[in-house]
Amino acid sequence: MMNYKRSSALFVEAQKVIPGGVNSPVRAFKAVGGDPIFVKEAKGAYLYDEDGNRLIDYINSWGPMILGHAYQPVVDAVVAKAQKGTSFGMPTEIETKIAELAVKMVPGIDKIRFVNSGTEACMSAVRLARGFTGRDKIIKFAGCYHGHSDSFLIQAGSGAVTFGSPNSPGVTQGTAKDTLLAEYNNLEHVKEIFENNKNEIATLIIEPVAGNMGCIPPVPGFLEGLRELCTEHGALLIFDEVMTGFRLAAGGAQELTGVRADIVTFGKVIGGGLPVGAFAAREEIMNYLAPVGPVYQAGTLSGNPLAMAAGLAMLEALDADKEIFTRLSEKTEYLHRGIKEALDAHHITHTINRLGSMISVHFAAEPVVDFKSASNGANDTFKKFFHGLLDEGIYIAPSAYETWFITDALTYQDLDDTITAVAKVAPQLID
Ligand SMILES: *Cc1c(COP(=O)(O)O)cnc(C)c1O
């Protein structure tokens, strides 16, 4: 058993001045119980907490640290930039440099705009799509996360399946009525929504590989079908690649699947661990943005030099060594096999989903293909799994609805240690 005394004490203090003690809800461990762990520092594949514990990290800041924590080229780039001033609100050359590299790496985009988070990127992409098409409605999928802007905080309404209702107080009915909710991996359902809302749908936004209800890959033909439906109905297809961009391949899910979106959003990896988001498209669409076009979008700290330096160093590393993506995928597959064997040995009912360096373990008997099947997982078993692994020094996301993010800093020894920990925890999972 590890000691988390100092983390728990810090959590008490934090709760006095920060709602729930955290600046983003999932960090609070509500879904798994117990107190969150306070990080002191991190290097490579490991977190070091305030009690002096070392944890193998499978969250990696929810994705950005794809090459491990405190990756030296990123650290050096940020430190060097900071010496020269941290923000100007004027154009800088490095913004063009990272834009050129992103445009080179990602298929089908001519121009890119940088913002400060994935939320901002998706929110702006939808506004751009609405402005470009002159339509109001959007389609999103149940269980996909596109940040916390109002249009996305929508759940399935009662009765008529597709009309959304707010899933947070503060989101108005007026906003909710323009978001139509579809089932992931269900092309027929999407087709129906398009048929029932002819000439009204501005855009369909999707995580091309879902990562916010665990990892759920698209079934064969699904993304291709969405592409066709969007083209047929004059709607723009947005791939939210905040999670998958620069992770599944240098060109993200578009490169991996061969399906091309009209607008692509980024976050996480593109900022190398600093607050960065971006959205990109072909020239005709991007020129609809101010100051060239009529759709307004802005940001005091957008294109911030420290953030751009971190992002550029990260993209340069990924661009220079494409084998990174193969290595990540192989490590993830190795982990998959090991975890499956360990759980099977104790007859623990489970399903593992994996694509590239995204993987999730669901304590469900049926295949996990959408939000509904993801919700069928046994949450009590997940809680035991989470806390059991934590006691073995393995840190996975504190929620059954999250993907694990594999980093290139993980060694096969780390993976073996993780599999050994799963084998040790497995007997505790039997009801
Ligand atoms: C994380 C995430 C977002 C939101 O990004 P933030 O930087 O947290 O605002 C949007 N879409 C997807 C797919 C994400 O995984």
The ligand as a Tripos MOL2 file, in Angstrom:
@<TRIPOS>MOLECULE
LIG
   15    15     1     0     0
SMALL
NO_CHARGES

@<TRIPOS>ATOM
      1 C1         -9.7640   16.8840  -24.8000 C.3       1 LIG1
      2 C2        -10.7110   16.9780  -25.9020 C.ar      1 LIG1
      3 C3        -11.3610   18.1870  -26.2280 C.ar      1 LIG1
      4 C4        -11.2770   19.4080  -25.3770 C.3       1 LIG1
      5 O1        -10.0000   19.9460  -25.3240 O.3       1 LIG1
      6 P1         -9.6170   20.9250  -24.1090 P.3       1 LIG1
      7 O2         -8.2260   21.3500  -24.4290 O.co2     1 LIG1
      8 O3         -9.7430   20.1160  -22.8530 O.co2     1 LIG1
      9 O4        -10.5710   22.0560  -24.1360 O.co2     1 LIG1
     10 C5        -12.1340   18.2210  -27.3740 C.ar      1 LIG1
     11 N1        -12.2750   17.1280  -28.1430 N.ar      1 LIG1
     12 C6        -11.6810   15.9660  -27.8500 C.ar      1 LIG1
     13 C7        -11.8510   14.8050  -28.7720 C.3       1 LIG1
     14 C8        -10.8990   15.8460  -26.7160 C.ar      1 LIG1
     15 O5        -10.3500   14.6580  -26.4150 O.3       1 LIG1
@<TRIPOS>BOND
     1     1     2 1
     2     2     3 ar
     3     2    14 ar
     4     3     4 1
     5     3    10 ar
     6     4     5 1
     7     5     6 1
     8     6     7 2
     9     6     8 1
    10     6     9 1
    11    10    11 ar
    12    11    12 ar
    13    12    13 1
    14    12    14 ar
    15    14    15 1
@<TRIPOS>SUBSTRUCTURE
     1 LIG1         1 GROUP 0 **** ****
